[in-house]
Amino acid sequence: MTFTDSTMFSVGPNTEIVVDKYVFDPNANNVSFTANIAKGTLQFISGKIAKLSPDAVKINIPTGTIAVRSTRFLVEVGRPSP
């Protein structure tokens, strides 16, 4: 997926992800990106939102939150160990 601010992400098979909030209105200084990934893989490449307001981009995973600071990353969320 490519968003209007040029944020891009790809998900692997059987990935469960929800984009909770996406706002890109830089003229009104209103930008935000929040997503939750429950399981699977995600490759994320930040766009203009992370450059304009690094604190406005968050990817929540079951064990915490990834705060995005103008970067790219790959995350895999699996089942907890027994």
N, C-alpha and C positions, 0 to 999 in steps of 0.2 A: 504494500500500500504506500502511496505517496500522498501526503497531506498538502494543503495549500501553502504552508510555510516551508515546504521542502523536507519536512521530517519524513523519513522512510522507515518502514519496518517490514520484515518478512517473518512468517511463522512456519514452523514445521508441522508435520502431520499430527493430528489429535491434540493440537494446542488449544487451550481454553484461555482466551484473553478478552477483556472488555475494556473499551475506551470509555472511561467514565466522564471525562470532560475534555473538550477541545474547543478553544476559543483563540482566534487569531484576528485581532483588530488592532494592529499596531498604531494606527492613527489616534485611537482612543486610549492607548497605553493599556490595553486589555488583552493579555495573552496567557494561555494556560494549556497544559497537556497532562492528563493523569490517566493511567491505565493500570489494570490489575491482571496479572497472569497467574492462573491457578495451576496449570501444568503445561508442559511442552517446551518448545524452544522459540526464542525470539532473537532476531538480529535487529538492532536499532541503530539508526544513524540520525543524529539530531539535526534539526533545521533552524530556522530563524528564531523560533520561540526561545530555544536554549541560548542563542546568542544575545537576544534582547533582554531576557530575564531568566538567568540560569536556575533560580529557585522555583520557577513556574513549571518545571518538567519533572515529573515523578513517575516511576514505574514501581508499583507495589508487587511484591512476591510474598509467598506465605511466611517467610522468615524475616522480612524486613522491607525496606524501601531502597530503590536505587535512585539516587539523586543525580540527574544528568547535568553535566557541565560541558556542553558543546563537545560531544564525543561520539564514538560508535562503540558498541559492545554486543556480545552474544551471551545470552543467559539460557540455562537449561533448568527447568523446574521439574523435579521428578517426585516420585513417591517417597515419603519418609522411610528411613530404615526401620526394620522391626526391632 
